[in-house]
Amino acid sequence: MTDSKGNRVPFFVFENIQNSTARVLLELNSSGTVVRQPNVMAVWPGGLTKVPDDEPECVFNAETCTGRERKSKSSDKALNYDD
């Protein structure tokens, strides 16, 4: 889409792949108007519909895992970060 001067007017569409199909979550036009699609939820990796934490526990920094254990994705062996 272009304006009267021939400049491109930004229009953004946020999609989420669900069952190999792109589902539109929302659209954002150049005026900042957001149009959300009803009855469409974002599906995050692992099938979760809850928005992931910005700073998950025990993932990026072993120091934040003191006193906690988590399972290794490559095995069932628990990883202990207190060592």
mmCIF file of the N, C-alpha and C atoms, coordinates in Angstrom:
data_MODEL
# 
_entry.id   MODEL 
# 
loop_
_atom_site.group_PDB 
_atom_site.id 
_atom_site.type_symbol 
_atom_site.label_atom_id 
_atom_site.label_alt_id 
_atom_site.label_comp_id 
_atom_site.label_asym_id 
_atom_site.label_entity_id 
_atom_site.label_seq_id 
_atom_site.pdbx_PDB_ins_code 
_atom_site.Cartn_x 
_atom_site.Cartn_y 
_atom_site.Cartn_z 
_atom_site.occupancy 
_atom_site.B_iso_or_equiv 
_atom_site.pdbx_formal_charge 
_atom_site.auth_seq_id 
_atom_site.auth_comp_id 
_atom_site.auth_asym_id 
_atom_site.auth_atom_id 
_atom_site.pdbx_PDB_model_num 
ATOM 1   N N  . MET A 1 1  ? 0.848   -1.156  0.000  1.00 0.00 ? 1  MET A N  1 
ATOM 2   C CA . MET A 1 1  ? 0.000   0.000   0.000  1.00 0.00 ? 1  MET A CA 1 
ATOM 3   C C  . MET A 1 1  ? 0.907   1.235   0.000  1.00 0.00 ? 1  MET A C  1 
ATOM 4   N N  . THR A 1 2  ? 0.520   2.262   -0.732 1.00 0.00 ? 2  THR A N  1 
ATOM 5   C CA . THR A 1 2  ? 1.291   3.504   -0.801 1.00 0.00 ? 2  THR A CA 1 
ATOM 6   C C  . THR A 1 2  ? 0.374   4.687   -0.524 1.00 0.00 ? 2  THR A C  1 
ATOM 7   N N  . ASP A 1 3  ? 0.986   5.805   -0.079 1.00 0.00 ? 3  ASP A N  1 
ATOM 8   C CA . ASP A 1 3  ? 0.197   7.011   0.156  1.00 0.00 ? 3  ASP A CA 1 
ATOM 9   C C  . ASP A 1 3  ? 0.137   7.848   -1.116 1.00 0.00 ? 3  ASP A C  1 
ATOM 10  N N  . SER A 1 4  ? -0.415  9.048   -1.028 1.00 0.00 ? 4  SER A N  1 
ATOM 11  C CA . SER A 1 4  ? -0.597  9.904   -2.205 1.00 0.00 ? 4  SER A CA 1 
ATOM 12  C C  . SER A 1 4  ? 0.722   10.360  -2.818 1.00 0.00 ? 4  SER A C  1 
ATOM 13  N N  . LYS A 1 5  ? 1.830   10.286  -2.048 1.00 0.00 ? 5  LYS A N  1 
ATOM 14  C CA . LYS A 1 5  ? 3.150   10.673  -2.551 1.00 0.00 ? 5  LYS A CA 1 
ATOM 15  C C  . LYS A 1 5  ? 3.935   9.472   -3.069 1.00 0.00 ? 5  LYS A C  1 
ATOM 16  N N  . GLY A 1 6  ? 3.342   8.291   -3.021 1.00 0.00 ? 6  GLY A N  1 
ATOM 17  C CA . GLY A 1 6  ? 4.024   7.096   -3.495 1.00 0.00 ? 6  GLY A CA 1 
ATOM 18  C C  . GLY A 1 6  ? 4.894   6.419   -2.453 1.00 0.00 ? 6  GLY A C  1 
ATOM 19  N N  . ASN A 1 7  ? 4.837   6.925   -1.213 1.00 0.00 ? 7  ASN A N  1 
ATOM 20  C CA . ASN A 1 7  ? 5.606   6.306   -0.138 1.00 0.00 ? 7  ASN A CA 1 
ATOM 21  C C  . ASN A 1 7  ? 4.868   5.078   0.397  1.00 0.00 ? 7  ASN A C  1 
ATOM 22  N N  . ARG A 1 8  ? 5.641   4.080   0.743  1.00 0.00 ? 8  ARG A N  1 
ATOM 23  C CA . ARG A 1 8  ? 5.051   2.867   1.293  1.00 0.00 ? 8  ARG A CA 1 
ATOM 24  C C  . ARG A 1 8  ? 4.450   3.146   2.659  1.00 0.00 ? 8  ARG A C  1 
ATOM 25  N N  . VAL A 1 9  ? 3.240   2.686   2.874  1.00 0.00 ? 9  VAL A N  1 
ATOM 26  C CA . VAL A 1 9  ? 2.566   2.816   4.157  1.00 0.00 ? 9  VAL A CA 1 
ATOM 27  C C  . VAL A 1 9  ? 2.719   1.479   4.873  1.00 0.00 ? 9  VAL A C  1 
ATOM 28  N N  . PRO A 1 10 ? 3.413   1.478   6.014  1.00 0.00 ? 10 PRO A N  1 
ATOM 29  C CA . PRO A 1 10 ? 3.640   0.203   6.702  1.00 0.00 ? 10 PRO A CA 1 
ATOM 30  C C  . PRO A 1 10 ? 2.345   -0.419  7.209  1.00 0.00 ? 10 PRO A C  1 
ATOM 31  N N  . PHE A 1 11 ? 2.260   -1.709  7.058  1.00 0.00 ? 11 PHE A N  1 
ATOM 32  C CA . PHE A 1 11 ? 1.132   -2.494  7.550  1.00 0.00 ? 11 PHE A CA 1 
ATOM 33  C C  . PHE A 1 11 ? 1.722   -3.828  7.981  1.00 0.00 ? 11 PHE A C  1 
ATOM 34  N N  . PHE A 1 12 ? 1.573   -4.162  9.240  1.00 0.00 ? 12 PHE A N  1 
ATOM 35  C CA . PHE A 1 12 ? 2.199   -5.368  9.779  1.00 0.00 ? 12 PHE A CA 1 
ATOM 36  C C  . PHE A 1 12 ? 1.140   -6.394  10.149 1.00 0.00 ? 12 PHE A C  1 
ATOM 37  N N  . VAL A 1 13 ? 1.433   -7.641  9.853  1.00 0.00 ? 13 VAL A N  1 
ATOM 38  C CA . VAL A 1 13 ? 0.558   -8.746  10.210 1.00 0.00 ? 13 VAL A CA 1 
ATOM 39  C C  . VAL A 1 13 ? 1.388   -9.719  11.036 1.00 0.00 ? 13 VAL A C  1 
ATOM 40  N N  . PHE A 1 14 ? 0.915   -10.012 12.241 1.00 0.00 ? 14 PHE A N  1 
ATOM 41  C CA . PHE A 1 14 ? 1.594   -10.954 13.128 1.00 0.00 ? 14 PHE A CA 1 
ATOM 42  C C  . PHE A 1 14 ? 0.881   -12.300 13.024 1.00 0.00 ? 14 PHE A C  1 
ATOM 43  N N  . GLU A 1 15 ? 1.639   -13.303 12.598 1.00 0.00 ? 15 GLU A N  1 
ATOM 44  C CA . GLU A 1 15 ? 1.058   -14.618 12.393 1.00 0.00 ? 15 GLU A CA 1 
ATOM 45  C C  . GLU A 1 15 ? 1.716   -15.637 13.320 1.00 0.00 ? 15 GLU A C  1 
ATOM 46  N N  . ASN A 1 16 ? 1.031   -16.721 13.534 1.00 0.00 ? 16 ASN A N  1 
ATOM 47  C CA . ASN A 1 16 ? 1.511   -17.815 14.365 1.00 0.00 ? 16 ASN A CA 1 
ATOM 48  C C  . ASN A 1 16 ? 1.244   -19.104 13.598 1.00 0.00 ? 16 ASN A C  1 
ATOM 49  N N  . ILE A 1 17 ? 2.261   -19.951 13.478 1.00 0.00 ? 17 ILE A N  1 
ATOM 50  C CA . ILE A 1 17 ? 2.098   -21.212 12.764 1.00 0.00 ? 17 ILE A CA 1 
ATOM 51  C C  . ILE A 1 17 ? 1.468   -22.228 13.715 1.00 0.00 ? 17 ILE A C  1 
ATOM 52  N N  . GLN A 1 18 ? 0.316   -22.746 13.339 1.00 0.00 ? 18 GLN A N  1 
ATOM 53  C CA . GLN A 1 18 ? -0.399  -23.734 14.138 1.00 0.00 ? 18 GLN A CA 1 
ATOM 54  C C  . GLN A 1 18 ? -0.823  -24.870 13.212 1.00 0.00 ? 18 GLN A C  1 
ATOM 55  N N  . ASN A 1 19 ? -0.342  -26.074 13.501 1.00 0.00 ? 19 ASN A N  1 
ATOM 56  C CA . ASN A 1 19 ? -0.655  -27.243 12.667 1.00 0.00 ? 19 ASN A CA 1 
ATOM 57  C C  . ASN A 1 19 ? -0.314  -26.987 11.197 1.00 0.00 ? 19 ASN A C  1 
ATOM 58  N N  . SER A 1 20 ? 0.874   -26.428 10.961 1.00 0.00 ? 20 SER A N  1 
ATOM 59  C CA . SER A 1 20 ? 1.396   -26.138 9.621  1.00 0.00 ? 20 SER A CA 1 
ATOM 60  C C  . SER A 1 20 ? 0.591   -25.093 8.867  1.00 0.00 ? 20 SER A C  1 
ATOM 61  N N  . THR A 1 21 ? -0.219  -24.317 9.571  1.00 0.00 ? 21 THR A N  1 
ATOM 62  C CA . THR A 1 21 ? -1.022  -23.267 8.944  1.00 0.00 ? 21 THR A CA 1 
ATOM 63  C C  . THR A 1 21 ? -0.751  -21.943 9.643  1.00 0.00 ? 21 THR A C  1 
ATOM 64  N N  . ALA A 1 22 ? -0.543  -20.875 8.872  1.00 0.00 ? 22 ALA A N  1 
ATOM 65  C CA . ALA A 1 22 ? -0.325  -19.549 9.450  1.00 0.00 ? 22 ALA A CA 1 
ATOM 66  C C  . ALA A 1 22 ? -1.671  -18.971 9.881  1.00 0.00 ? 22 ALA A C  1 
ATOM 67  N N  . ARG A 1 23 ? -1.765  -18.614 11.159 1.00 0.00 ? 23 ARG A N  1 
ATOM 68  C CA . ARG A 1 23 ? -2.985  -18.003 11.697 1.00 0.00 ? 23 ARG A CA 1 
ATOM 69  C C  . ARG A 1 23 ? -2.660  -16.558 12.053 1.00 0.00 ? 23 ARG A C  1 
ATOM 70  N N  . VAL A 1 24 ? -3.459  -15.616 11.582 1.00 0.00 ? 24 VAL A N  1 
ATOM 71  C CA . VAL A 1 24 ? -3.254  -14.202 11.873 1.00 0.00 ? 24 VAL A CA 1 
ATOM 72  C C  . VAL A 1 24 ? -3.678  -13.934 13.316 1.00 0.00 ? 24 VAL A C  1 
ATOM 73  N N  . LEU A 1 25 ? -2.749  -13.373 14.113 1.00 0.00 ? 25 LEU A N  1 
ATOM 74  C CA . LEU A 1 25 ? -3.038  -13.015 15.499 1.00 0.00 ? 25 LEU A CA 1 
ATOM 75  C C  . LEU A 1 25 ? -3.541  -11.586 15.601 1.00 0.00 ? 25 LEU A C  1 
ATOM 76  N N  . LEU A 1 26 ? -2.828  -10.674 14.914 1.00 0.00 ? 26 LEU A N  1 
ATOM 77  C CA . LEU A 1 26 ? -3.235  -9.269  14.922 1.00 0.00 ? 26 LEU A CA 1 
ATOM 78  C C  . LEU A 1 26 ? -2.621  -8.545  13.747 1.00 0.00 ? 26 LEU A C  1 
ATOM 79  N N  . GLU A 1 27 ? -3.197  -7.397  13.457 1.00 0.00 ? 27 GLU A N  1 
ATOM 80  C CA . GLU A 1 27 ? -2.708  -6.529  12.384 1.00 0.00 ? 27 GLU A CA 1 
ATOM 81  C C  . GLU A 1 27 ? -2.449  -5.155  12.975 1.00 0.00 ? 27 GLU A C  1 
ATOM 82  N N  . LEU A 1 28 ? -1.403  -4.493  12.501 1.00 0.00 ? 28 LEU A N  1 
ATOM 83  C CA . LEU A 1 28 ? -1.029  -3.167  12.980 1.00 0.00 ? 28 LEU A CA 1 
ATOM 84  C C  . LEU A 1 28 ? -0.839  -2.270  11.771 1.00 0.00 ? 28 LEU A C  1 
ATOM 85  N N  . ASN A 1 29 ? -1.614  -1.188  11.687 1.00 0.00 ? 29 ASN A N  1 
ATOM 86  C CA . ASN A 1 29 ? -1.455  -0.298  10.539 1.00 0.00 ? 29 ASN A CA 1 
ATOM 87  C C  . ASN A 1 29 ? -0.599  0.903   10.903 1.00 0.00 ? 29 ASN A C  1 
ATOM 88  N N  . SER A 1 30 ? -0.332  1.758   9.935  1.00 0.00 ? 30 SER A N  1 
ATOM 89  C CA . SER A 1 30 ? 0.596   2.878   10.128 1.00 0.00 ? 30 SER A CA 1 
ATOM 90  C C  . SER A 1 30 ? 0.105   3.901   11.142 1.00 0.00 ? 30 SER A C  1 
ATOM 91  N N  . SER A 1 31 ? -1.182  3.953   11.413 1.00 0.00 ? 31 SER A N  1 
ATOM 92  C CA . SER A 1 31 ? -1.699  4.901   12.408 1.00 0.00 ? 31 SER A CA 1 
ATOM 93  C C  . SER A 1 31 ? -1.582  4.338   13.825 1.00 0.00 ? 31 SER A C  1 
ATOM 94  N N  . GLY A 1 32 ? -1.122  3.076   13.932 1.00 0.00 ? 32 GLY A N  1 
ATOM 95  C CA . GLY A 1 32 ? -0.955  2.461   15.240 1.00 0.00 ? 32 GLY A CA 1 
ATOM 96  C C  . GLY A 1 32 ? -2.172  1.681   15.701 1.00 0.00 ? 32 GLY A C  1 
ATOM 97  N N  . THR A 1 33 ? -3.172  1.578   14.847 1.00 0.00 ? 33 THR A N  1 
ATOM 98  C CA . THR A 1 33 ? -4.368  0.827   15.202 1.00 0.00 ? 33 THR A CA 1 
ATOM 99  C C  . THR A 1 33 ? -4.061  -0.673  15.180 1.00 0.00 ? 33 THR A C  1 
ATOM 100 N N  . VAL A 1 34 ? -4.413  -1.354  16.256 1.00 0.00 ? 34 VAL A N  1 
ATOM 101 C CA . VAL A 1 34 ? -4.207  -2.791  16.363 1.00 0.00 ? 34 VAL A CA 1 
ATOM 102 C C  . VAL A 1 34 ? -5.552  -3.485  16.214 1.00 0.00 ? 34 VAL A C  1 
ATOM 103 N N  . VAL A 1 35 ? -5.607  -4.432  15.299 1.00 0.00 ? 35 VAL A N  1 
ATOM 104 C CA . VAL A 1 35 ? -6.826  -5.219  15.108 1.00 0.00 ? 35 VAL A CA 1 
ATOM 105 C C  . VAL A 1 35 ? -6.504  -6.659  15.500 1.00 0.00 ? 35 VAL A C  1 
ATOM 106 N N  . ARG A 1 36 ? -7.081  -7.107  16.592 1.00 0.00 ? 36 ARG A N  1 
ATOM 107 C CA . ARG A 1 36 ? -6.858  -8.478  17.058 1.00 0.00 ? 36 ARG A CA 1 
ATOM 108 C C  . ARG A 1 36 ? -7.900  -9.397  16.436 1.00 0.00 ? 36 ARG A C  1 
ATOM 109 N N  . GLN A 1 37 ? -7.474  -10.593 16.117 1.00 0.00 ? 37 GLN A N  1 
ATOM 110 C CA . GLN A 1 37 ? -8.387  -11.582 15.572 1.00 0.00 ? 37 GLN A CA 1 
ATOM 111 C C  . GLN A 1 37 ? -9.066  -12.312 16.727 1.00 0.00 ? 37 GLN A C  1 
ATOM 112 N N  . PRO A 1 38 ? -10.391 -12.350 16.732 1.00 0.00 ? 38 PRO A N  1 
ATOM 113 C CA . PRO A 1 38 ? -11.079 -13.031 17.834 1.00 0.00 ? 38 PRO A CA 1 
ATOM 114 C C  . PRO A 1 38 ? -10.871 -14.543 17.773 1.00 0.00 ? 38 PRO A C  1 
ATOM 115 N N  . ASN A 1 39 ? -10.837 -15.150 18.930 1.00 0.00 ? 39 ASN A N  1 
ATOM 116 C CA . ASN A 1 39 ? -10.752 -16.609 19.066 1.00 0.00 ? 39 ASN A CA 1 
ATOM 117 C C  . ASN A 1 39 ? -9.480  -17.219 18.486 1.00 0.00 ? 39 ASN A C  1 
ATOM 118 N N  . VAL A 1 40 ? -8.408  -16.436 18.370 1.00 0.00 ? 40 VAL A N  1 
ATOM 119 C CA . VAL A 1 40 ? -7.122  -16.977 17.911 1.00 0.00 ? 40 VAL A CA 1 
ATOM 120 C C  . VAL A 1 40 ? -6.105  -16.708 19.013 1.00 0.00 ? 40 VAL A C  1 
ATOM 121 N N  . MET A 1 41 ? -5.506  -17.773 19.535 1.00 0.00 ? 41 MET A N  1 
ATOM 122 C CA . MET A 1 41 ? -4.502  -17.649 20.589 1.00 0.00 ? 41 MET A CA 1 
ATOM 123 C C  . MET A 1 41 ? -3.130  -18.000 20.033 1.00 0.00 ? 41 MET A C  1 
ATOM 124 N N  . ALA A 1 42 ? -2.112  -17.327 20.524 1.00 0.00 ? 42 ALA A N  1 
ATOM 125 C CA . ALA A 1 42 ? -0.741  -17.657 20.144 1.00 0.00 ? 42 ALA A CA 1 
ATOM 126 C C  . ALA A 1 42 ? -0.375  -18.990 20.782 1.00 0.00 ? 42 ALA A C  1 
ATOM 127 N N  . VAL A 1 43 ? 0.273   -19.843 20.017 1.00 0.00 ? 43 VAL A N  1 
ATOM 128 C CA . VAL A 1 43 ? 0.777   -21.110 20.533 1.00 0.00 ? 43 VAL A CA 1 
ATOM 129 C C  . VAL A 1 43 ? 2.296   -21.028 20.491 1.00 0.00 ? 43 VAL A C  1 
ATOM 130 N N  . TRP A 1 44 ? 2.917   -21.100 21.673 1.00 0.00 ? 44 TRP A N  1 
ATOM 131 C CA . TRP A 1 44 ? 4.358   -20.979 21.811 1.00 0.00 ? 44 TRP A CA 1 
ATOM 132 C C  . TRP A 1 44 ? 5.011   -22.342 21.645 1.00 0.00 ? 44 TRP A C  1 
ATOM 133 N N  . PRO A 1 45 ? 6.320   -22.381 21.438 1.00 0.00 ? 45 PRO A N  1 
ATOM 134 C CA . PRO A 1 45 ? 7.007   -23.667 21.320 1.00 0.00 ? 45 PRO A CA 1 
ATOM 135 C C  . PRO A 1 45 ? 6.672   -24.573 22.513 1.00 0.00 ? 45 PRO A C  1 
ATOM 136 N N  . GLY A 1 46 ? 6.435   -25.824 22.214 1.00 0.00 ? 46 GLY A N  1 
ATOM 137 C CA . GLY A 1 46 ? 6.041   -26.770 23.241 1.00 0.00 ? 46 GLY A CA 1 
ATOM 138 C C  . GLY A 1 46 ? 4.538   -26.845 23.421 1.00 0.00 ? 46 GLY A C  1 
ATOM 139 N N  . GLY A 1 47 ? 3.789   -26.072 22.630 1.00 0.00 ? 47 GLY A N  1 
ATOM 140 C CA . GLY A 1 47 ? 2.333   -26.115 22.696 1.00 0.00 ? 47 GLY A CA 1 
ATOM 141 C C  . GLY A 1 47 ? 1.714   -25.257 23.778 1.00 0.00 ? 47 GLY A C  1 
ATOM 142 N N  . LEU A 1 48 ? 2.508   -24.415 24.432 1.00 0.00 ? 48 LEU A N  1 
ATOM 143 C CA . LEU A 1 48 ? 1.982   -23.572 25.508 1.00 0.00 ? 48 LEU A CA 1 
ATOM 144 C C  . LEU A 1 48 ? 1.196   -22.392 24.949 1.00 0.00 ? 48 LEU A C  1 
ATOM 145 N N  . THR A 1 49 ? 0.152   -21.983 25.657 1.00 0.00 ? 49 THR A N  1 
ATOM 146 C CA . THR A 1 49 ? -0.606  -20.795 25.258 1.00 0.00 ? 49 THR A CA 1 
ATOM 147 C C  . THR A 1 49 ? -0.365  -19.631 26.210 1.00 0.00 ? 49 THR A C  1 
ATOM 148 N N  . LYS A 1 50 ? 0.378   -19.871 27.296 1.00 0.00 ? 50 LYS A N  1 
ATOM 149 C CA . LYS A 1 50 ? 0.765   -18.806 28.230 1.00 0.00 ? 50 LYS A CA 1 
ATOM 150 C C  . LYS A 1 50 ? 2.038   -18.144 27.705 1.00 0.00 ? 50 LYS A C  1 
ATOM 151 N N  . VAL A 1 51 ? 2.076   -16.828 27.754 1.00 0.00 ? 51 VAL A N  1 
ATOM 152 C CA . VAL A 1 51 ? 3.251   -16.098 27.294 1.00 0.00 ? 51 VAL A CA 1 
ATOM 153 C C  . VAL A 1 51 ? 4.448   -16.477 28.155 1.00 0.00 ? 51 VAL A C  1 
ATOM 154 N N  . PRO A 1 52 ? 5.588   -16.853 27.540 1.00 0.00 ? 52 PRO A N  1 
ATOM 155 C CA . PRO A 1 52 ? 6.767   -17.233 28.323 1.00 0.00 ? 52 PRO A CA 1 
ATOM 156 C C  . PRO A 1 52 ? 7.302   -16.058 29.138 1.00 0.00 ? 52 PRO A C  1 
ATOM 157 N N  . ASP A 1 53 ? 7.944   -16.376 30.266 1.00 0.00 ? 53 ASP A N  1 
ATOM 158 C CA . ASP A 1 53 ? 8.572   -15.345 31.102 1.00 0.00 ? 53 ASP A CA 1 
ATOM 159 C C  . ASP A 1 53 ? 9.724   -14.699 30.353 1.00 0.00 ? 53 ASP A C  1 
ATOM 160 N N  . ASP A 1 54 ? 9.960   -13.417 30.618 1.00 0.00 ? 54 ASP A N  1 
ATOM 161 C CA . ASP A 1 54 ? 11.098  -12.721 30.017 1.00 0.00 ? 54 ASP A CA 1 
ATOM 162 C C  . ASP A 1 54 ? 12.417  -13.297 30.515 1.00 0.00 ? 54 ASP A C  1 
ATOM 163 N N  . GLU A 1 55 ? 12.458  -13.696 31.769 1.00 0.00 ? 55 GLU A N  1 
ATOM 164 C CA . GLU A 1 55 ? 13.662  -14.263 32.365 1.00 0.00 ? 55 GLU A CA 1 
ATOM 165 C C  . GLU A 1 55 ? 13.308  -15.578 33.042 1.00 0.00 ? 55 GLU A C  1 
ATOM 166 N N  . PRO A 1 56 ? 13.263  -16.664 32.279 1.00 0.00 ? 56 PRO A N  1 
ATOM 167 C CA . PRO A 1 56 ? 12.913  -17.955 32.873 1.00 0.00 ? 56 PRO A CA 1 
ATOM 168 C C  . PRO A 1 56 ? 13.910  -18.374 33.948 1.00 0.00 ? 56 PRO A C  1 
ATOM 169 N N  . GLU A 1 57 ? 13.414  -19.082 34.956 1.00 0.00 ? 57 GLU A N  1 
ATOM 170 C CA . GLU A 1 57 ? 14.288  -19.578 36.007 1.00 0.00 ? 57 GLU A CA 1 
ATOM 171 C C  . GLU A 1 57 ? 15.192  -20.671 35.450 1.00 0.00 ? 57 GLU A C  1 
ATOM 172 N N  . CYS A 1 58 ? 16.417  -20.704 35.898 1.00 0.00 ? 58 CYS A N  1 
ATOM 173 C CA . CYS A 1 58 ? 17.354  -21.799 35.629 1.00 0.00 ? 58 CYS A CA 1 
ATOM 174 C C  . CYS A 1 58 ? 17.638  -22.057 34.150 1.00 0.00 ? 58 CYS A C  1 
ATOM 175 N N  . VAL A 1 59 ? 17.643  -21.062 33.326 1.00 0.00 ? 59 VAL A N  1 
ATOM 176 C CA . VAL A 1 59 ? 17.913  -21.315 31.916 1.00 0.00 ? 59 VAL A CA 1 
ATOM 177 C C  . VAL A 1 59 ? 19.200  -20.641 31.463 1.00 0.00 ? 59 VAL A C  1 
ATOM 178 N N  . PHE A 1 60 ? 19.286  -19.333 31.634 1.00 0.00 ? 60 PHE A N  1 
ATOM 179 C CA . PHE A 1 60 ? 20.408  -18.598 31.081 1.00 0.00 ? 60 PHE A CA 1 
ATOM 180 C C  . PHE A 1 60 ? 21.586  -18.461 32.036 1.00 0.00 ? 60 PHE A C  1 
ATOM 181 N N  . ASN A 1 61 ? 21.315  -18.503 33.320 1.00 0.00 ? 61 ASN A N  1 
ATOM 182 C CA . ASN A 1 61 ? 22.362  -18.249 34.296 1.00 0.00 ? 61 ASN A CA 1 
ATOM 183 C C  . ASN A 1 61 ? 22.244  -19.261 35.428 1.00 0.00 ? 61 ASN A C  1 
ATOM 184 N N  . ALA A 1 62 ? 23.233  -20.129 35.546 1.00 0.00 ? 62 ALA A N  1 
ATOM 185 C CA . ALA A 1 62 ? 23.185  -21.172 36.571 1.00 0.00 ? 62 ALA A CA 1 
ATOM 186 C C  . ALA A 1 62 ? 23.112  -20.590 37.974 1.00 0.00 ? 62 ALA A C  1 
ATOM 187 N N  . GLU A 1 63 ? 23.576  -19.368 38.179 1.00 0.00 ? 63 GLU A N  1 
ATOM 188 C CA . GLU A 1 63 ? 23.543  -18.757 39.502 1.00 0.00 ? 63 GLU A CA 1 
ATOM 189 C C  . GLU A 1 63 ? 22.122  -18.532 39.992 1.00 0.00 ? 63 GLU A C  1 
ATOM 190 N N  . THR A 1 64 ? 21.164  -18.377 39.081 1.00 0.00 ? 64 THR A N  1 
ATOM 191 C CA . THR A 1 64 ? 19.772  -18.164 39.495 1.00 0.00 ? 64 THR A CA 1 
ATOM 192 C C  . THR A 1 64 ? 19.099  -19.457 39.893 1.00 0.00 ? 64 THR A C  1 
ATOM 193 N N  . CYS A 1 65 ? 19.777  -20.594 39.729 1.00 0.00 ? 65 CYS A N  1 
ATOM 194 C CA . CYS A 1 65 ? 19.183  -21.902 40.004 1.00 0.00 ? 65 CYS A CA 1 
ATOM 195 C C  . CYS A 1 65 ? 19.599  -22.458 41.357 1.00 0.00 ? 65 CYS A C  1 
ATOM 196 N N  . THR A 1 66 ? 20.214  -21.686 42.196 1.00 0.00 ? 66 THR A N  1 
ATOM 197 C CA . THR A 1 66 ? 20.665  -22.175 43.490 1.00 0.00 ? 66 THR A CA 1 
ATOM 198 C C  . THR A 1 66 ? 19.500  -22.798 44.240 1.00 0.00 ? 66 THR A C  1 
ATOM 199 N N  . GLY A 1 67 ? 19.703  -24.061 44.655 1.00 0.00 ? 67 GLY A N  1 
ATOM 200 C CA . GLY A 1 67 ? 18.675  -24.762 45.405 1.00 0.00 ? 67 GLY A CA 1 
ATOM 201 C C  . GLY A 1 67 ? 17.607  -25.380 44.530 1.00 0.00 ? 67 GLY A C  1 
ATOM 202 N N  . ARG A 1 68 ? 17.766  -25.319 43.225 1.00 0.00 ? 68 ARG A N  1 
ATOM 203 C CA . ARG A 1 68 ? 16.770  -25.875 42.320 1.00 0.00 ? 68 ARG A CA 1 
ATOM 204 C C  . ARG A 1 68 ? 17.421  -26.881 41.396 1.00 0.00 ? 68 ARG A C  1 
ATOM 205 N N  . GLU A 1 69 ? 16.627  -27.762 40.872 1.00 0.00 ? 69 GLU A N  1 
ATOM 206 C CA . GLU A 1 69 ? 17.083  -28.713 39.863 1.00 0.00 ? 69 GLU A CA 1 
ATOM 207 C C  . GLU A 1 69 ? 16.162  -28.587 38.659 1.00 0.00 ? 69 GLU A C  1 
ATOM 208 N N  . ARG A 1 70 ? 16.657  -28.951 37.503 1.00 0.00 ? 70 ARG A N  1 
ATOM 209 C CA . ARG A 1 70 ? 15.813  -29.040 36.319 1.00 0.00 ? 70 ARG A CA 1 
ATOM 210 C C  . ARG A 1 70 ? 16.231  -30.260 35.531 1.00 0.00 ? 70 ARG A C  1 
ATOM 211 N N  . LYS A 1 71 ? 15.364  -30.747 34.712 1.00 0.00 ? 71 LYS A N  1 
ATOM 212 C CA . LYS A 1 71 ? 15.652  -31.931 33.898 1.00 0.00 ? 71 LYS A CA 1 
ATOM 213 C C  . LYS A 1 71 ? 16.377  -31.512 32.621 1.00 0.00 ? 71 LYS A C  1 
ATOM 214 N N  . SER A 1 72 ? 17.338  -32.286 32.226 1.00 0.00 ? 72 SER A N  1 
ATOM 215 C CA . SER A 1 72 ? 18.028  -32.070 30.968 1.00 0.00 ? 72 SER A CA 1 
ATOM 216 C C  . SER A 1 72 ? 17.099  -32.470 29.836 1.00 0.00 ? 72 SER A C  1 
ATOM 217 N N  . LYS A 1 73 ? 17.054  -31.690 28.778 1.00 0.00 ? 73 LYS A N  1 
ATOM 218 C CA . LYS A 1 73 ? 16.205  -32.026 27.643 1.00 0.00 ? 73 LYS A CA 1 
ATOM 219 C C  . LYS A 1 73 ? 16.725  -33.238 26.888 1.00 0.00 ? 73 LYS A C  1 
ATOM 220 N N  . SER A 1 74 ? 18.025  -33.492 26.989 1.00 0.00 ? 74 SER A N  1 
ATOM 221 C CA . SER A 1 74 ? 18.602  -34.607 26.242 1.00 0.00 ? 74 SER A CA 1 
ATOM 222 C C  . SER A 1 74 ? 18.548  -35.916 27.008 1.00 0.00 ? 74 SER A C  1 
ATOM 223 N N  . SER A 1 75 ? 18.194  -35.866 28.286 1.00 0.00 ? 75 SER A N  1 
ATOM 224 C CA . SER A 1 75 ? 18.099  -37.098 29.075 1.00 0.00 ? 75 SER A CA 1 
ATOM 225 C C  . SER A 1 75 ? 17.164  -36.865 30.249 1.00 0.00 ? 75 SER A C  1 
ATOM 226 N N  . ASP A 1 76 ? 16.895  -37.898 30.988 1.00 0.00 ? 76 ASP A N  1 
ATOM 227 C CA . ASP A 1 76 ? 16.055  -37.790 32.174 1.00 0.00 ? 76 ASP A CA 1 
ATOM 228 C C  . ASP A 1 76 ? 16.870  -37.461 33.410 1.00 0.00 ? 76 ASP A C  1 
ATOM 229 N N  . LYS A 1 77 ? 18.156  -37.276 33.242 1.00 0.00 ? 77 LYS A N  1 
ATOM 230 C CA . LYS A 1 77 ? 19.050  -36.996 34.351 1.00 0.00 ? 77 LYS A CA 1 
ATOM 231 C C  . LYS A 1 77 ? 18.829  -35.581 34.854 1.00 0.00 ? 77 LYS A C  1 
ATOM 232 N N  . ALA A 1 78 ? 18.658  -35.424 36.146 1.00 0.00 ? 78 ALA A N  1 
ATOM 233 C CA . ALA A 1 78 ? 18.475  -34.094 36.725 1.00 0.00 ? 78 ALA A CA 1 
ATOM 234 C C  . ALA A 1 78 ? 19.812  -33.378 36.769 1.00 0.00 ? 78 ALA A C  1 
ATOM 235 N N  . LEU A 1 79 ? 19.779  -32.101 36.480 1.00 0.00 ? 79 LEU A N  1 
ATOM 236 C CA . LEU A 1 79 ? 20.980  -31.272 36.559 1.00 0.00 ? 79 LEU A CA 1 
ATOM 237 C C  . LEU A 1 79 ? 20.911  -30.463 37.843 1.00 0.00 ? 79 LEU A C  1 
ATOM 238 N N  . ASN A 1 80 ? 21.938  -30.511 38.633 1.00 0.00 ? 80 ASN A N  1 
ATOM 239 C CA . ASN A 1 80 ? 21.965  -29.771 39.879 1.00 0.00 ? 80 ASN A CA 1 
ATOM 240 C C  . ASN A 1 80 ? 22.963  -28.628 39.717 1.00 0.00 ? 80 ASN A C  1 
ATOM 241 N N  . TYR A 1 81 ? 22.481  -27.398 39.912 1.00 0.00 ? 81 TYR A N  1 
ATOM 242 C CA . TYR A 1 81 ? 23.338  -26.229 39.724 1.00 0.00 ? 81 TYR A CA 1 
ATOM 243 C C  . TYR A 1 81 ? 24.007  -25.784 41.018 1.00 0.00 ? 81 TYR A C  1 
ATOM 244 N N  . ASP A 1 82 ? 23.857  -26.551 42.097 1.00 0.00 ? 82 ASP A N  1 
ATOM 245 C CA . ASP A 1 82 ? 24.470  -26.167 43.368 1.00 0.00 ? 82 ASP A CA 1 
ATOM 246 C C  . ASP A 1 82 ? 25.912  -26.651 43.479 1.00 0.00 ? 82 ASP A C  1 
ATOM 247 N N  . ASP A 1 83 ? 26.403  -27.413 42.499 1.00 0.00 ? 83 ASP A N  1 
ATOM 248 C CA . ASP A 1 83 ? 27.760  -27.957 42.556 1.00 0.00 ? 83 ASP A CA 1 
ATOM 249 C C  . ASP A 1 83 ? 28.805  -26.894 42.330 1.00 0.00 ? 83 ASP A C  1 
# 
